[in-house]
Amino acid sequence: MSTLQKQTAPSATAPDFLTVDEAARIVRIGRTTAYDIARVYEATSGADELPVIRLGKQLRVPRCRLEDWLGGPITWPIVSREPDSVSPPPASKPAPKRTRSPALE
């Protein structure tokens, strides 16, 4: 098994640090909202909103702080809000062709 396969295998426990996008999906808010409240956390020196730390240019959400903020453990893996595959809508039947009756001509 390669290193890549080991890293991408699903895990029963959440990682110690989540991306802001992963945290947003857990809390069921939009990505933009999550980044907005993460910026508030940074601007207030950690007094308010989504707990994040900056690692270089990246923001990460410590799992333990997120669980404290939420008041309990998070569910992992994240359950998608949308189905993996969306089936196309059923094809509509074409309208029947109209023919003129000979009596009307």
DSSP file (Angstrom, degrees, kcal/mol; ACC not computed):
  #  RESIDUE AA STRUCTURE BP1 BP2  ACC     N-H-->O    O-->H-N    N-H-->O    O-->H-N    TCO  KAPPA ALPHA  PHI   PSI    X-CA   Y-CA   Z-CA
    1    1 A M              0   0    0      0, 0.0     2,-0.0     0, 0.0     0, 0.0   0.000 360.0 360.0 360.0 132.4    0.0    0.0    0.0
    2    2 A S     >  -     0   0    0      1,-0.1     4,-1.7     4,-0.0     5,-0.1  -0.300 360.0-109.5 -80.4 167.1    1.4    3.4   -1.0
    3    3 A T  H  > S+     0   0    0      1,-0.2     4,-2.0     2,-0.2     5,-0.2   0.877 118.7  55.8 -61.9 -39.3    1.7    6.4    1.3
    4    4 A L  H  > S+     0   0    0      1,-0.2     4,-1.8     2,-0.2    -1,-0.2   0.905 106.0  50.5 -62.1 -42.1   -1.0    8.2   -0.7
    5    5 A Q  H  > S+     0   0    0      1,-0.2     4,-0.8     2,-0.2    -1,-0.2   0.883 109.1  51.8 -64.3 -37.7   -3.4    5.3   -0.1
    6    6 A K  H  < S+     0   0    0     -4,-1.7     3,-0.4     1,-0.2    -1,-0.2   0.887 110.9  48.2 -65.0 -38.2   -2.7    5.3    3.6
    7    7 A Q  H  < S+     0   0    0     -4,-2.0    -1,-0.2     1,-0.2    -2,-0.2   0.806 113.3  46.0 -73.5 -29.8   -3.5    9.1    3.8
    8    8 A T  H  < S+     0   0    0     -4,-1.8    -1,-0.2    -5,-0.2    -2,-0.2   0.503  83.2 113.5 -94.2  -3.7   -6.7    8.9    1.9
    9    9 A A  S  < S-     0   0    0     -4,-0.8    -3,-0.0    -3,-0.4    -4,-0.0  -0.459  78.3-103.9 -67.3 137.8   -8.2    6.0    3.7
   10   10 A P        -     0   0    0      0, 0.0     2,-0.3     0, 0.0    -1,-0.1  -0.320  37.3-151.2 -63.7 145.4  -11.3    6.9    5.7
   11   11 A S        -     0   0    0      1,-0.1     0, 0.0     2,-0.1     0, 0.0  -0.894  19.1-139.9-120.5 148.1  -10.7    7.2    9.4
   12   12 A A  S    S+     0   0    0     -2,-0.3     2,-0.4     2,-0.1    64,-0.2   0.717  90.3  57.9 -77.6 -20.8  -13.1    6.7   12.3
   13   13 A T  S    S-     0   0    0     62,-0.1    -2,-0.1     1,-0.0    62,-0.1  -0.863  89.9-113.3-112.7 147.7  -11.7    9.7   14.2
   14   14 A A        -     0   0    0     -2,-0.4    -2,-0.1    60,-0.2    62,-0.1  -0.388  38.3-101.7 -72.1 151.1  -11.5   13.2   13.0
   15   15 A P        -     0   0    0      0, 0.0    48,-0.1     0, 0.0    -1,-0.1  -0.301  29.1-114.5 -67.7 160.4   -8.1   14.7   12.3
   16   16 A D  S    S+     0   0    0      1,-0.2    47,-3.1    46,-0.1     2,-0.4   0.820 104.1  38.2 -66.6 -30.5   -6.7   17.1   15.0
   17   17 A F  E    S-A   62   0A   0     45,-0.2     2,-0.3    46,-0.1    -1,-0.2  -0.988  73.8-165.7-126.5 128.8   -6.8   20.0   12.6
   18   18 A L  E     -A   61   0A   0     43,-2.8    43,-3.1    -2,-0.4     2,-0.1  -0.741  24.3-113.1-106.6 155.1   -9.7   20.6   10.1
   19   19 A T  E  >  -A   60   0A   0     -2,-0.3     4,-2.4    41,-0.2     5,-0.2  -0.449  32.5-111.6 -75.8 162.6   -9.8   22.9    7.2
   20   20 A V  H  > S+     0   0    0     39,-0.5     4,-2.4     1,-0.2     5,-0.1   0.874 120.5  54.9 -63.1 -35.9  -12.3   25.8    7.4
   21   21 A D  H  > S+     0   0    0      2,-0.2     4,-2.0     1,-0.2    -1,-0.2   0.909 108.0  47.6 -64.1 -42.8  -14.3   24.1    4.7
   22   22 A E  H  > S+     0   0    0      2,-0.2     4,-2.0     1,-0.2    -2,-0.2   0.920 112.2  49.7 -63.9 -43.4  -14.5   20.9    6.7
   23   23 A A  H  X S+     0   0    0     -4,-2.4     4,-2.4     1,-0.2    -2,-0.2   0.892 108.5  53.8 -62.6 -39.0  -15.5   22.8    9.8
   24   24 A A  H  X>S+     0   0    0     -4,-2.4     5,-2.4     1,-0.2     4,-1.2   0.908 108.2  49.2 -62.0 -41.9  -18.2   24.6    7.8
   25   25 A R  H  <5S+     0   0    0     -4,-2.0    -1,-0.2     3,-0.2    -2,-0.2   0.866 110.7  50.8 -66.7 -35.3  -19.7   21.3    6.6
   26   26 A I  H  <5S+     0   0    0     -4,-2.0    -2,-0.2     1,-0.2    -1,-0.2   0.926 116.4  39.8 -65.5 -44.2  -19.7   20.0   10.2
   27   27 A V  H  <5S-     0   0    0     -4,-2.4    -1,-0.2    -5,-0.1    -2,-0.2   0.613 111.8-125.3 -80.2 -12.8  -21.5   23.1   11.4
   28   28 A R  T  <5 +     0   0    0     -4,-1.2     2,-0.3     1,-0.3    -3,-0.2   0.927  65.9 126.2  64.8  49.5  -23.7   23.1    8.3
   29   29 A I      < -     0   0    0     -5,-2.4    -1,-0.3    -6,-0.1    -2,-0.1  -0.846  64.9 -88.2-124.5 166.6  -22.9   26.7    7.2
   30   30 A G     >  -     0   0    0     -2,-0.3     4,-2.2     1,-0.1     5,-0.1  -0.307  31.8-116.5 -73.8 159.2  -21.6   28.0    4.0
   31   31 A R  H  > S+     0   0    0      2,-0.2     4,-2.3     1,-0.2     5,-0.2   0.907 114.7  50.4 -61.2 -44.9  -17.9   28.3    3.1
   32   32 A T  H  > S+     0   0    0      1,-0.2     4,-2.3     2,-0.2    -1,-0.2   0.912 110.7  49.3 -62.7 -43.8  -18.0   32.1    2.8
   33   33 A T  H  > S+     0   0    0      2,-0.2     4,-2.6     1,-0.2     5,-0.2   0.906 109.2  53.3 -61.5 -41.9  -19.7   32.4    6.2
   34   34 A A  H  X S+     0   0    0     -4,-2.2     4,-1.8     1,-0.2    -2,-0.2   0.922 110.6  45.7 -60.9 -45.0  -17.2   30.1    7.8
   35   35 A Y  H  X S+     0   0    0     -4,-2.3     4,-2.0     2,-0.2    -1,-0.2   0.876 111.2  54.5 -66.5 -36.1  -14.3   32.2    6.5
   36   36 A D  H  X S+     0   0    0     -4,-2.3     4,-1.6     1,-0.2    -2,-0.2   0.936 112.1  41.9 -61.6 -46.5  -16.1   35.4    7.6
   37   37 A I  H  X S+     0   0    0     -4,-2.6     4,-1.8     1,-0.2    -1,-0.2   0.778 110.4  57.7 -75.9 -23.7  -16.5   34.2   11.2
   38   38 A A  H  X S+     0   0    0     -4,-1.8     4,-2.0    -5,-0.2    -1,-0.2   0.891 106.0  50.4 -67.0 -38.8  -13.0   32.8   11.2
   39   39 A R  H  X S+     0   0    0     -4,-2.0     4,-2.7     1,-0.2    -2,-0.2   0.868 107.2  53.9 -66.1 -36.0  -11.7   36.3   10.4
   40   40 A V  H  X S+     0   0    0     -4,-1.6     4,-2.0     2,-0.2     7,-0.2   0.912 106.4  52.8 -62.4 -41.8  -13.8   37.7   13.3
   41   41 A Y  H  <>S+     0   0    0     -4,-1.8     5,-3.2     1,-0.2     6,-0.4   0.921 112.2  44.6 -59.2 -45.0  -12.1   35.2   15.6
   42   42 A E  H ><5S+     0   0    0     -4,-2.0     3,-1.3     1,-0.2    -2,-0.2   0.911 112.7  51.2 -66.2 -41.2   -8.7   36.4   14.4
   43   43 A A  H 3<5S+     0   0    0     -4,-2.7    -1,-0.2     1,-0.3    -2,-0.2   0.795 112.4  46.0 -67.8 -28.6   -9.7   40.1   14.7
   44   44 A T  T ><5S-     0   0    0     -4,-2.0     3,-0.8     4,-0.2    -1,-0.3   0.222 114.5-114.6 -98.2  14.6  -11.0   39.6   18.3
   45   45 A S  T < 5S-     0   0    0     -3,-1.3    -3,-0.2     1,-0.2    -2,-0.1   0.859  78.7 -46.6  53.8  38.8   -7.9   37.7   19.4
   46   46 A G  T 3 <S+     0   0    0     -5,-3.2    -1,-0.2    -6,-0.2    -4,-0.1   0.620 109.7 118.9  86.1  13.6  -10.0   34.6   19.9
   47   47 A A  S <  S+     0   0    0     -3,-0.8     2,-0.3    -6,-0.4    -6,-0.1   0.723  74.7  23.1 -83.6 -20.6  -12.8   36.2   21.8
   48   48 A D  S    S-     0   0    0     -7,-0.2    -4,-0.2    -8,-0.2    -2,-0.2  -0.996  96.8  -0.5-150.9 148.8  -15.6   35.4   19.4
   49   49 A E  S    S+     0   0    0     -2,-0.3   -11,-0.1    -9,-0.1   -12,-0.0  -0.223  98.0   7.2  78.4-157.2  -16.7   33.0   16.6
   50   50 A L  S    S-     0   0    0    -16,-0.1     2,-0.4   -13,-0.1    -9,-0.2  -0.407  73.9-125.8 -68.3 118.7  -15.1   30.0   14.8
   51   51 A P        +     0   0    0      0, 0.0     2,-0.3     0, 0.0    -1,-0.1  -0.493  43.3 160.6 -70.7 122.0  -11.8   29.1   16.5
   52   52 A V        -     0   0    0     -2,-0.4     2,-0.3   -14,-0.2     9,-0.2  -0.931  28.3-153.4-135.7 159.2   -8.9   29.0   14.0
   53   53 A I  E     -B   60   0A   0      7,-2.8     7,-2.7    -2,-0.3     2,-0.5  -0.962  22.4-125.4-127.5 152.4   -5.2   29.1   14.0
   54   54 A R  E     -B   59   0A   0     -2,-0.3     2,-0.6     5,-0.2     5,-0.2  -0.863  19.6-174.0-101.6 126.3   -3.0   30.4   11.2
   55   55 A L  E >   -B   58   0A   0      3,-3.3     3,-2.1    -2,-0.5     2,-0.5  -0.897  69.5 -56.4-116.4  97.1   -0.4   28.1    9.8
   56   56 A G  T 3  S-     0   0    0     -2,-0.6    -2,-0.0     1,-0.3     0, 0.0  -0.579 121.4 -20.0  66.5-121.0    1.6   30.2    7.3
   57   57 A K  T 3  S+     0   0    0     -2,-0.5     2,-0.3    -3,-0.1    -1,-0.3   0.436 123.5  90.7 -95.5  -1.4   -1.1   31.4    4.9
   58   58 A Q  E <   - B   0  55A   0     -3,-2.1    -3,-3.3   -39,-0.0     2,-0.4  -0.714  65.2-142.0-101.7 146.7   -3.6   28.7    5.8
   59   59 A L  E     - B   0  54A   0     -2,-0.3   -39,-0.5    -5,-0.2     2,-0.3  -0.871  20.6-175.2-101.1 137.6   -6.3   28.7    8.4
   60   60 A R  E     -AB  19  53A   0     -7,-2.7    -7,-2.8    -2,-0.4   -41,-0.2  -0.972  20.0-138.9-131.5 149.2   -7.0   25.5   10.4
   61   61 A V  E     -A   18   0A   0    -43,-3.1   -43,-2.8    -2,-0.3     2,-0.3  -0.926  21.4-132.7-108.4 112.5   -9.6   24.7   13.0
   62   62 A P  E  >  -A   17   0A   0      0, 0.0     4,-2.4     0, 0.0     3,-0.3  -0.487  12.8-139.4 -64.9 127.4   -8.4   22.7   15.9
   63   63 A R  H  > S+     0   0    0    -47,-3.1     4,-2.7    -2,-0.3     5,-0.2   0.889 100.3  53.5 -55.9 -42.9  -10.8   19.8   16.5
   64   64 A C  H  > S+     0   0    0    -48,-0.4     4,-1.9     1,-0.2    -1,-0.2   0.890 111.1  45.8 -63.6 -38.2  -10.7   20.2   20.3
   65   65 A R  H  > S+     0   0    0     -3,-0.3     4,-2.6     2,-0.2    -1,-0.2   0.873 111.7  52.1 -71.2 -36.5  -11.6   23.9   20.1
   66   66 A L  H  X S+     0   0    0     -4,-2.4     4,-2.4     2,-0.2    -2,-0.2   0.920 109.9  49.0 -64.0 -42.8  -14.3   23.3   17.6
   67   67 A E  H  X>S+     0   0    0     -4,-2.7     5,-1.9     2,-0.2     4,-1.7   0.886 111.9  48.9 -64.7 -38.1  -15.8   20.6   19.9
   68   68 A D  H  <5S+     0   0    0     -4,-1.9    -2,-0.2    -5,-0.2    -1,-0.2   0.924 111.8  49.4 -63.6 -43.4  -15.6   23.0   22.8
   69   69 A W  H  <5S+     0   0    0     -4,-2.6    -2,-0.2     1,-0.2    -1,-0.2   0.871 115.9  42.7 -63.5 -38.1  -17.3   25.7   20.7
   70   70 A L  H  <5S-     0   0    0     -4,-2.4    -1,-0.2     2,-0.2    -2,-0.2   0.705 110.8-121.4 -82.0 -20.7  -20.0   23.4   19.7
   71   71 A G  T  <5S+     0   0    0     -4,-1.7    -3,-0.2    -5,-0.2    -4,-0.1   0.690  79.5  30.5  88.7  19.2  -20.5   21.9   23.1
   72   72 A G  S   <S-     0   0    0     -5,-1.9    -2,-0.2    -6,-0.2    -1,-0.2  -0.965  96.5 -53.4 174.5 174.6  -19.8   18.3   22.2
   73   73 A P        -     0   0    0      0, 0.0     2,-0.2     0, 0.0    -9,-0.0  -0.289  51.9-122.5 -68.4 151.8  -17.9   15.8   20.0
   74   74 A I        -     0   0    0    -11,-0.1     2,-0.5     1,-0.0   -60,-0.2  -0.592  21.9-113.1 -91.3 157.3  -18.2   16.1   16.2
   75   75 A T        -     0   0    0     -2,-0.2     4,-0.1   -49,-0.1   -62,-0.1  -0.774  39.8-132.5 -90.0 129.7  -19.4   13.4   13.9
   76   76 A W  S    S+     0   0    0     -2,-0.5     2,-0.2   -64,-0.2   -62,-0.1  -0.996  78.2  38.7-134.9 140.2  -16.7   12.0   11.6
   77   77 A P  S    S-     0   0    0      0, 0.0     2,-0.2     0, 0.0   -63,-0.1   0.562  97.3-112.0 -72.3 163.3  -16.6   11.4    8.7
   78   78 A I        -     0   0    0     -2,-0.2     2,-0.5     1,-0.1    -2,-0.1  -0.448  26.0-131.2 -67.5 131.5  -18.5   14.4    7.5
   79   79 A V        -     0   0    0     -2,-0.2    -1,-0.1    -4,-0.1     2,-0.1  -0.747  24.6-121.6 -86.6 126.5  -21.9   13.4    6.0
   80   80 A S        -     0   0    0     -2,-0.5     4,-0.1     1,-0.1    -1,-0.0  -0.380   6.6-145.6 -68.3 143.1  -22.4   15.0    2.7
   81   81 A R  S    S+     0   0    0     -2,-0.1    -1,-0.1     2,-0.1    -2,-0.0   0.734  85.6  51.8 -78.1 -23.6  -25.5   17.2    2.3
   82   82 A E  S    S-     0   0    0      1,-0.0    -2,-0.1     2,-0.0     4,-0.0  -0.864  95.3-103.0-115.4 147.3  -25.8   16.2   -1.3
   83   83 A P        -     0   0    0      0, 0.0     3,-0.1     0, 0.0    -2,-0.1  -0.328  29.7-121.2 -64.3 151.8  -26.0   12.7   -2.8
   84   84 A D  S    S+     0   0    0      1,-0.2     2,-0.4    -4,-0.1    -2,-0.0   0.884  98.3  30.0 -61.9 -39.8  -22.8   11.6   -4.5
   85   85 A S  S    S-     0   0    0      2,-0.0     2,-0.6     0, 0.0    -1,-0.2  -0.977  71.3-154.5-125.9 135.6  -24.5   11.0   -7.8
   86   86 A V        -     0   0    0     -2,-0.4    -4,-0.0    -3,-0.1    -2,-0.0  -0.924  17.5-136.5-108.6 124.1  -27.5   12.9   -9.1
   87   87 A S        -     0   0    0     -2,-0.6    -2,-0.0     1,-0.1     0, 0.0  -0.553  27.0-108.6 -79.4 144.1  -29.7   11.1  -11.5
   88   88 A P        -     0   0    0      0, 0.0     3,-0.1     0, 0.0    -1,-0.1  -0.310  41.9 -93.5 -67.4 154.5  -30.9   13.1  -14.5
   89   89 A P        -     0   0    0      0, 0.0     3,-0.1     0, 0.0     0, 0.0  -0.325  53.8 -87.8 -65.3 153.1  -34.5   14.1  -14.6
   90   90 A P        -     0   0    0      0, 0.0     2,-0.2     0, 0.0    -3,-0.0  -0.316  47.7-105.4 -63.0 144.2  -36.7   11.7  -16.6
   91   91 A A        -     0   0    0     -3,-0.1     2,-0.2     1,-0.1     0, 0.0  -0.485  34.6-125.4 -70.7 135.5  -37.0   12.4  -20.3
   92   92 A S        -     0   0    0     -2,-0.2    -1,-0.1     1,-0.1     3,-0.0  -0.539  23.8-110.8 -82.0 150.4  -40.3   14.0  -21.3
   93   93 A K        -     0   0    0     -2,-0.2     2,-0.1     1,-0.1    -1,-0.1  -0.570  35.8-108.9 -78.0 140.0  -42.3   12.4  -24.0
   94   94 A P        -     0   0    0      0, 0.0    -1,-0.1     0, 0.0     3,-0.1  -0.404  38.9-102.0 -67.5 146.5  -42.5   14.3  -27.2
   95   95 A A        -     0   0    0      1,-0.1     3,-0.1    -2,-0.1     2,-0.0  -0.389  43.9-100.3 -66.0 144.0  -45.9   15.9  -27.9
   96   96 A P        -     0   0    0      0, 0.0     2,-0.2     0, 0.0    -1,-0.1  -0.372  40.8-106.8 -66.1 145.4  -48.0   13.9  -30.4
   97   97 A K        -     0   0    0     -3,-0.1     2,-0.4     1,-0.1     0, 0.0  -0.498  30.7-130.1 -73.6 138.8  -47.9   15.4  -33.9
   98   98 A R        -     0   0    0     -2,-0.2     2,-0.4    -3,-0.1    -1,-0.1  -0.735  22.9-167.4 -91.1 136.3  -51.1   17.1  -35.0
   99   99 A T        -     0   0    0     -2,-0.4     2,-0.3     0, 0.0     0, 0.0  -0.929  22.1-116.7-120.5 147.9  -52.6   16.1  -38.3
  100  100 A R        -     0   0    0     -2,-0.4     5,-0.0     1,-0.0     0, 0.0  -0.597  26.6-125.5 -81.5 141.5  -55.3   17.9  -40.1
  101  101 A S    >   -     0   0    0     -2,-0.3     3,-1.4     1,-0.1     4,-0.4  -0.668  17.4-125.0 -83.8 144.6  -58.5   16.1  -40.7
  102  102 A P  G >  S+     0   0    0      0, 0.0     3,-0.9     0, 0.0    -1,-0.1   0.757 105.9  65.4 -60.2 -25.0  -59.6   15.9  -44.3
  103  103 A A  G 3  S+     0   0    0      1,-0.2    -3,-0.0     2,-0.1    -2,-0.0   0.761  97.1  55.4 -71.3 -24.7  -63.0   17.4  -43.4
  104  104 A L  G <         0   0    0     -3,-1.4    -1,-0.2     1,-0.2    -4,-0.0   0.535 360.0 360.0 -88.0  -5.0  -61.5   20.8  -42.4
  105  105 A E    <         0   0    0     -3,-0.9    -1,-0.2    -4,-0.4    -2,-0.1   0.455 360.0 360.0 -87.1 360.0  -59.6   21.4  -45.7
